[in-house]
Amino acid sequence: MFVLALLIGVVAGYFGSIAGGVRQLTATSVITSVQTSTVTSTITQFPCSQKPLEESIHSSAFRNGTGLAEIDYPVFALSPGSQGTLCVTYTNNSNAPLSHPSYLAFNWPNTSQTSSGISVTESPLNASIPPHGNATVIYTVKASNSSSGAYGLSENHYCGSYQLIVSNHASRSNFSDFQGLLGNLTSFAGPNTCLLWPPPGTLSGFGGLEMVYLRYKMRFDIPFHETSRSIQSVVMSPTEQNITVKLGIESYAFPVRVGQPPPPTLNDWYYLAHWNGNPELSPRPGDACDWSVGNSTMIGRDNDLFLPLYGITVNAPNLYLAPHSNGTYTFSIEISNLTQGTAGPYGSPTYVKGGYFATLLSALVTWGSGISGNSGYATLNLSIFLPVGQIGEPVSGSCTVGEGSWTNVPWYLGGIPF
């Protein structure tokens, strides 16, 4: 597992598949709840005959340490002087009525600048969502004859928006029309990142508008790949234990360094867990390194004791690899007697007496700019909740290597297998 792989496409949740057709007829907007409650309005256009497009990300990677990624990102489109509708369904899980959101249009990416050329109205007007009920609201988006360019539709300038392009040639649109959008998608580098969050509710359909894809293709380099992981734990006595974890690493276009994370920068990935009660740890299936808490009353009840600790000796020389080479990083830890530890990354030493312990250890891999750059470092798990001390167990075997346990893959792609 490596930490840099982040979630893909925060707005993907409200894009589906496409369908066509617009008709002239009346429609009814219905609000339902545990108690039957109905609000009716007349719409002069069949509001939601089309289903939204899906965001599409295709990627491939190669053994020479390079990869290719392609993004198709859908946005709404209108011609100047035209209008369309969005149908959004809201759920109210509270015990009180809830007002549904109103939308405003802004000139992308300036959320504080309301657009004078785009108007948004809703039907039913000023309706509320009953307690424990649902409501579908129809939003009508109108573009003036003089409007053109990129816009956003958001709830009163809050986070979360639908992107809208107004043009007679919407099919020619690209990411350059939406300043900062591609940077937001790929590196959190663009302005107003939270505009990519899903707007409230669920987009169930639309009519009158179009949806067009913004397309982007990129090649990227992969610094390294984790090829293997194994562990050996030898228990000499209830207070003495030796643990050795080995990682197989293959480098590609960059020289890499594998070593220990420097405190306090990465303390969250390098510590001992301490419980007052027995966590009843057991290995995950097919994985000798990673263990799970079996006692539900102990889940989330552990204290973090950051290394270095009294009674623990770490022997883990750095591994340096030239480009396009292989090596093994060896991490050894000797436990003699757990007597004292640090209660937090900036805390003073705190005496620890009794209890139950397990290791949560990671290796730090750096290249290029090291930990100072977003693409310059990654962490790889050595062990998760491996029991030590009075609950230490003899262990020997191989461990799983997380899918995509390589790095410099753009974070929005997640793990990509060879």
C-alpha positions as CSV (number, residue, x, y, z in Angstrom):
1,M,0.0,0.0,0.0
2,F,1.3,3.5,-0.7
3,V,-0.2,6.7,0.6
4,L,0.0,8.9,-2.5
5,A,-2.7,7.0,-4.4
6,L,-5.8,9.1,-3.8
7,L,-9.2,8.9,-4.7
8,I,-10.2,9.3,-8.4
9,G,-12.5,12.1,-9.7
10,V,-14.4,13.6,-6.7
11,V,-17.3,14.6,-9.0
12,A,-17.7,11.2,-10.7
13,G,-20.7,10.3,-8.5
14,Y,-23.2,12.3,-10.4
15,F,-22.4,11.3,-13.9
16,G,-24.3,8.2,-15.5
17,S,-25.0,7.1,-19.0
18,I,-26.5,9.0,-21.9
19,A,-29.9,8.9,-23.5
20,G,-31.7,11.3,-25.8
21,G,-35.0,13.1,-26.6
22,V,-36.8,16.3,-25.7
23,R,-40.6,16.7,-25.8
24,Q,-43.3,19.3,-25.1
25,L,-45.6,18.2,-22.3
26,T,-46.5,18.8,-18.7
27,A,-44.7,17.1,-15.8
28,T,-45.3,16.8,-12.1
29,S,-42.7,17.2,-9.4
30,V,-43.5,15.1,-6.4
31,I,-42.1,15.2,-2.8
32,T,-42.5,12.0,-0.9
33,S,-42.0,11.2,2.8
34,V,-43.2,8.7,5.4
35,Q,-46.4,10.9,5.5
36,T,-47.7,11.4,1.9
37,S,-47.0,15.0,0.8
38,T,-47.2,16.3,-2.8
39,V,-46.2,19.6,-4.4
40,T,-47.2,20.0,-8.1
41,S,-45.9,22.4,-10.7
42,T,-46.3,22.6,-14.5
43,I,-43.2,22.5,-16.6
44,T,-43.5,23.3,-20.3
45,Q,-40.7,21.0,-21.3
46,F,-40.1,17.3,-20.5
47,P,-37.5,18.0,-17.9
48,C,-35.1,15.1,-17.7
49,S,-35.1,12.8,-20.7
50,Q,-31.4,12.5,-20.8
51,K,-29.1,10.7,-18.4
52,P,-25.7,12.2,-17.6
53,L,-22.4,11.0,-19.0
54,E,-19.8,9.3,-16.9
55,E,-16.3,10.6,-16.2
56,S,-13.9,8.2,-17.9
57,I,-10.3,7.5,-17.0
58,H,-8.3,5.0,-19.0
59,S,-4.7,4.1,-18.1
60,S,-2.0,1.7,-18.9
61,A,1.5,1.1,-17.5
62,F,4.6,-0.6,-18.9
63,R,7.5,-2.6,-17.5
64,N,9.9,0.1,-18.7
65,G,8.6,2.4,-16.0
66,T,6.3,4.6,-18.1
67,G,2.6,5.0,-18.2
68,L,-0.2,6.6,-20.3
69,A,-3.4,8.1,-18.9
70,E,-6.4,9.5,-20.7
71,I,-9.2,11.5,-19.1
72,D,-12.7,12.2,-20.5
73,Y,-14.4,14.7,-18.2
74,P,-18.0,15.6,-19.0
75,V,-19.4,19.2,-18.6
76,F,-22.8,20.7,-19.5
77,A,-23.2,22.8,-22.6
78,L,-25.7,25.4,-23.9
79,S,-25.8,27.6,-27.0
80,P,-26.2,31.3,-26.4
81,G,-29.9,32.2,-26.1
82,S,-31.0,28.7,-25.2
83,Q,-32.1,27.0,-22.0
84,G,-32.2,23.5,-20.4
85,T,-33.2,21.8,-17.2
86,L,-31.5,19.8,-14.5
87,C,-33.4,17.4,-12.2
88,V,-31.8,16.9,-8.8
89,T,-33.2,14.6,-6.1
90,Y,-32.6,15.5,-2.4
91,T,-33.0,13.3,0.7
92,N,-33.8,14.6,4.1
93,N,-32.8,12.3,6.9
94,S,-33.6,14.7,9.7
95,N,-36.7,15.1,11.8
96,A,-37.5,18.6,10.5
97,P,-38.4,20.0,7.1
98,L,-35.4,21.0,5.0
99,S,-35.2,23.8,2.4
100,H,-33.8,22.6,-0.9
101,P,-30.8,24.5,-2.3
102,S,-31.0,27.3,-4.8
103,Y,-28.3,27.6,-7.5
104,L,-26.4,30.6,-8.8
105,A,-24.2,30.8,-11.9
106,F,-20.7,32.3,-11.6
107,N,-18.0,33.1,-14.1
108,W,-15.5,30.2,-13.9
109,P,-13.4,30.0,-11.7
110,N,-14.4,33.2,-9.7
111,T,-17.1,31.9,-7.4
112,S,-17.7,35.3,-5.9
113,Q,-18.6,36.8,-9.3
114,T,-22.2,36.1,-10.1
115,S,-22.8,35.8,-13.8
116,S,-25.3,38.2,-15.3
117,G,-25.7,36.2,-18.5
118,I,-26.8,32.9,-16.9
119,S,-29.9,32.5,-14.7
120,V,-31.1,29.5,-12.7
121,T,-34.6,29.1,-11.4
122,E,-36.2,26.1,-9.7
123,S,-39.6,24.4,-9.5
124,P,-41.3,23.9,-7.2
125,L,-40.4,27.3,-5.9
126,N,-39.5,27.6,-2.1
127,A,-40.7,24.0,-1.4
128,S,-39.3,22.1,1.6
129,I,-38.3,18.5,1.8
130,P,-40.4,16.7,4.5
131,P,-38.7,14.9,7.4
132,H,-37.3,11.5,6.3
133,G,-38.5,12.2,2.7
134,N,-37.2,12.8,-0.8
135,A,-37.8,15.7,-3.2
136,T,-36.9,16.1,-6.9
137,V,-36.4,19.7,-7.9
138,I,-36.2,20.9,-11.5
139,Y,-33.7,23.7,-12.2
140,T,-34.0,25.7,-15.4
141,V,-30.8,27.2,-16.7
142,K,-31.0,30.0,-19.3
143,A,-28.2,31.5,-21.2
144,S,-28.5,35.1,-22.6
145,N,-27.8,35.8,-26.3
146,S,-24.6,37.6,-25.3
147,S,-23.3,35.0,-22.9
148,S,-20.3,32.8,-23.8
149,G,-17.5,30.9,-22.1
150,A,-17.1,28.8,-19.0
151,Y,-19.4,29.0,-16.0
152,G,-20.1,27.1,-12.8
153,L,-23.5,26.4,-11.2
154,S,-23.2,26.2,-7.4
155,E,-25.4,26.4,-4.3
156,N,-25.1,30.1,-3.4
157,H,-21.3,30.1,-4.1
158,Y,-20.7,27.2,-1.7
159,C,-18.4,24.2,-2.6
160,G,-19.6,21.8,-5.2
161,S,-20.6,22.8,-8.7
162,Y,-21.7,21.7,-12.1
163,Q,-19.5,23.0,-14.9
164,L,-21.2,24.7,-17.9
165,I,-19.8,25.8,-21.3
166,V,-21.9,28.3,-23.4
167,S,-20.8,28.2,-27.0
168,N,-22.1,27.5,-30.5
169,H,-19.2,25.1,-30.9
170,A,-19.3,23.2,-27.5
171,S,-17.8,20.1,-29.0
172,R,-14.5,22.0,-29.5
173,S,-14.3,22.8,-25.8
174,N,-11.2,21.6,-23.8
175,F,-9.7,22.0,-20.4
176,S,-8.2,25.3,-21.3
177,D,-11.7,26.8,-21.3
178,F,-11.9,26.0,-17.5
179,Q,-9.0,27.7,-15.9
180,G,-7.5,25.5,-13.1
181,L,-9.9,22.6,-13.7
182,L,-7.3,20.2,-14.9
183,G,-4.9,21.2,-12.1
184,N,-7.6,20.5,-9.6
185,L,-8.3,17.1,-11.0
186,T,-4.6,16.0,-11.2
187,S,-2.7,17.7,-8.4
188,F,-4.9,20.0,-6.3
189,A,-3.0,22.8,-8.0
190,G,-5.9,24.7,-9.4
191,P,-8.0,27.4,-7.8
192,N,-11.0,26.6,-5.6
193,T,-10.5,22.9,-5.4
194,C,-13.7,22.4,-3.5
195,L,-15.7,23.4,-6.6
196,L,-15.1,19.8,-7.8
197,W,-16.9,18.3,-4.9
198,P,-20.3,16.8,-5.7
199,P,-23.1,19.3,-5.4
200,P,-25.8,18.4,-2.9
201,G,-28.4,15.8,-4.0
202,T,-28.3,13.4,-6.9
203,L,-28.5,14.5,-10.5
204,S,-31.1,12.2,-12.0
205,G,-31.2,13.6,-15.5
206,F,-31.4,16.7,-17.7
207,G,-33.0,18.1,-20.8
208,G,-32.4,20.8,-23.3
209,L,-28.6,21.0,-22.5
210,E,-25.9,18.9,-24.0
211,M,-23.0,17.2,-22.3
212,V,-19.5,17.3,-24.0
213,Y,-16.2,15.7,-22.9
214,L,-13.1,17.7,-22.1
215,R,-10.3,15.3,-23.1
216,Y,-6.7,15.1,-21.8
217,K,-3.9,12.6,-22.5
218,M,-0.6,12.4,-20.6
219,R,2.5,10.2,-20.2
220,F,4.2,9.8,-16.9
221,D,7.3,8.2,-15.4
222,I,7.2,5.6,-12.5
223,P,10.1,5.9,-10.1
224,F,9.8,2.4,-8.5
225,H,7.8,-0.7,-8.0
226,E,7.5,-2.8,-4.8
227,T,8.0,-6.4,-6.0
228,S,7.8,-8.4,-2.7
229,R,7.3,-8.2,1.1
230,S,8.1,-10.8,3.7
231,I,8.5,-11.0,7.5
232,Q,10.1,-13.1,10.2
233,S,9.3,-12.7,13.9
234,V,11.2,-14.7,16.5
235,V,10.0,-14.6,20.2
236,M,12.7,-15.4,22.7
237,S,10.7,-14.5,25.9
238,P,7.5,-12.6,26.8
239,T,9.6,-9.4,26.7
240,E,12.1,-10.2,24.0
241,Q,11.3,-10.4,20.3
242,N,13.2,-9.9,17.0
243,I,11.3,-8.8,13.8
244,T,12.7,-8.6,10.3
245,V,10.8,-7.2,7.3
246,K,12.2,-7.3,3.8
247,L,10.9,-5.3,0.8
248,G,11.8,-6.0,-2.8
249,I,12.2,-2.8,-4.8
250,E,12.7,-2.2,-8.5
251,S,13.7,1.3,-9.7
252,Y,12.9,2.7,-13.1
253,A,13.9,6.1,-14.5
254,F,15.0,7.7,-11.2
255,P,17.5,6.8,-8.5
256,V,15.6,6.1,-5.3
257,R,16.3,5.9,-1.6
258,V,14.4,3.6,0.8
259,G,14.7,4.2,4.5
260,Q,13.0,5.2,7.8
261,P,10.6,8.2,7.9
262,P,12.2,11.1,9.9
263,P,10.3,12.1,13.0
264,P,8.1,14.0,13.4
265,T,7.4,14.5,9.7
266,L,5.8,11.0,9.2
267,N,5.0,9.8,12.7
268,D,1.6,8.6,11.7
269,W,3.2,5.8,9.7
270,Y,5.9,4.8,12.2
271,Y,4.8,3.9,15.8
272,L,3.6,1.3,18.3
273,A,0.0,0.9,19.2
274,H,-0.8,0.4,22.9
275,W,-4.0,-1.0,24.4
276,N,-5.0,-1.4,28.0
277,G,-7.1,-4.4,27.0
278,N,-6.3,-7.4,24.8
279,P,-7.1,-6.4,21.1
280,E,-7.2,-10.1,20.1
281,L,-5.1,-9.6,17.0
282,S,-5.1,-12.1,14.1
283,P,-3.3,-12.1,10.7
284,R,-5.2,-11.1,7.6
285,P,-5.8,-14.1,5.2
286,G,-2.7,-14.8,3.2
287,D,-0.7,-12.0,4.8
288,A,1.8,-12.5,7.6
289,C,2.6,-8.8,8.0
290,D,-0.8,-7.2,8.4
291,W,-3.1,-8.1,11.4
292,S,-6.6,-7.0,12.4
293,V,-8.1,-6.2,15.8
294,G,-10.6,-8.9,16.7
295,N,-11.9,-7.4,19.9
296,S,-14.5,-4.8,18.8
297,T,-14.3,-3.0,22.2
298,M,-10.6,-2.2,21.4
299,I,-11.1,-0.8,17.9
300,G,-9.8,2.7,17.8
301,R,-8.9,2.6,21.5
302,D,-5.1,2.3,21.0
303,N,-2.6,5.0,22.0
304,D,0.1,5.9,19.6
305,L,3.7,5.6,20.9
306,F,6.0,7.1,18.3
307,L,9.5,5.7,17.7
308,P,12.2,5.9,19.1
309,L,11.0,4.2,22.3
310,Y,13.0,2.8,25.2
311,G,13.4,-0.9,24.9
312,I,13.3,-0.9,21.1
313,T,16.3,-1.0,18.8
314,V,15.9,-0.4,15.1
315,N,18.5,-1.6,12.5
316,A,17.5,-0.4,9.0
317,P,20.3,0.9,6.8
318,N,19.1,3.0,3.8
319,L,18.8,1.2,0.5
320,Y,20.1,3.3,-2.5
321,L,19.2,2.1,-6.0
322,A,20.5,3.5,-9.3
323,P,17.9,3.8,-12.1
324,H,16.7,0.5,-13.6
325,S,18.0,-1.8,-10.8
326,N,16.7,-4.1,-8.1
327,G,17.4,-4.4,-4.4
328,T,16.1,-5.5,-1.0
329,Y,15.4,-3.2,1.9
330,T,15.8,-4.9,5.2
331,F,14.2,-3.5,8.4
332,S,15.0,-5.2,11.7
333,I,13.6,-4.3,15.1
334,E,14.7,-5.8,18.5
335,I,12.3,-5.5,21.4
336,S,13.9,-6.1,24.9
337,N,11.5,-4.5,27.3
338,L,8.8,-1.9,26.7
339,T,9.2,0.6,29.5
340,Q,8.8,4.2,28.2
341,G,7.5,5.9,25.1
342,T,6.4,9.2,23.7
343,A,2.7,9.9,23.9
344,G,2.7,12.2,20.8
345,P,5.0,13.6,18.2
346,Y,5.8,16.7,20.4
347,G,5.0,15.2,23.8
348,S,7.4,14.5,26.7
349,P,8.3,10.9,27.5
350,T,5.5,9.0,29.2
351,Y,5.9,5.9,31.4
352,V,4.1,2.9,29.9
353,K,3.4,0.0,32.3
354,G,1.7,-3.2,31.1
355,G,-0.8,-3.4,28.4
356,Y,-0.7,-4.8,24.9
357,F,1.4,-3.7,21.9
358,A,1.6,-4.0,18.1
359,T,3.8,-2.4,15.5
360,L,2.6,-0.1,12.7
361,L,5.7,0.5,10.6
362,S,6.4,2.0,7.2
363,A,9.3,2.5,4.9
364,L,9.8,5.9,3.2
365,V,10.8,6.0,-0.5
366,T,12.1,9.2,-1.9
367,W,13.4,10.4,-5.3
368,G,13.8,13.8,-7.0
369,S,12.8,16.5,-4.5
370,G,12.2,14.0,-1.7
371,I,9.4,14.7,0.8
372,S,9.2,18.3,-0.1
373,G,7.4,17.6,-3.4
374,N,4.0,16.0,-4.1
375,S,5.6,13.5,-6.5
376,G,8.8,13.0,-4.6
377,Y,8.0,10.5,-1.9
378,A,5.8,7.5,-1.0
379,T,5.4,5.2,2.0
380,L,5.2,1.5,1.9
381,N,3.7,-0.7,4.7
382,L,6.1,-2.9,6.6
383,S,3.6,-4.2,9.2
384,I,0.2,-3.3,10.5
385,F,-0.7,-4.3,14.0
386,L,1.9,-7.1,14.2
387,P,1.6,-8.2,17.9
388,V,4.7,-7.7,20.1
389,G,5.5,-7.9,23.8
390,Q,3.4,-10.3,25.9
391,I,1.2,-11.1,22.9
392,G,4.1,-11.4,20.4
393,E,3.9,-14.5,18.2
394,P,6.5,-16.3,16.0
395,V,5.7,-15.5,12.4
396,S,7.4,-16.3,9.2
397,G,6.1,-15.9,5.6
398,S,5.3,-13.7,2.7
399,C,3.0,-10.7,2.7
400,T,0.8,-9.1,0.1
401,V,2.0,-6.3,-2.0
402,G,-0.7,-3.8,-2.6
403,E,-2.0,-3.4,-6.2
404,G,-0.3,-0.4,-7.7
405,S,2.4,-0.3,-5.0
406,W,4.5,1.9,-7.3
407,T,4.5,5.7,-7.4
408,N,4.5,8.8,-9.4
409,V,1.3,7.4,-11.0
410,P,-1.0,10.5,-11.0
411,W,-2.9,10.3,-7.8
412,Y,-6.4,10.5,-9.5
413,L,-5.7,7.1,-11.2
414,G,-5.4,5.2,-8.0
415,G,-3.7,1.8,-8.2
416,I,-2.9,0.4,-11.6
417,P,-1.8,-3.2,-12.1
418,F,0.9,-4.2,-14.5
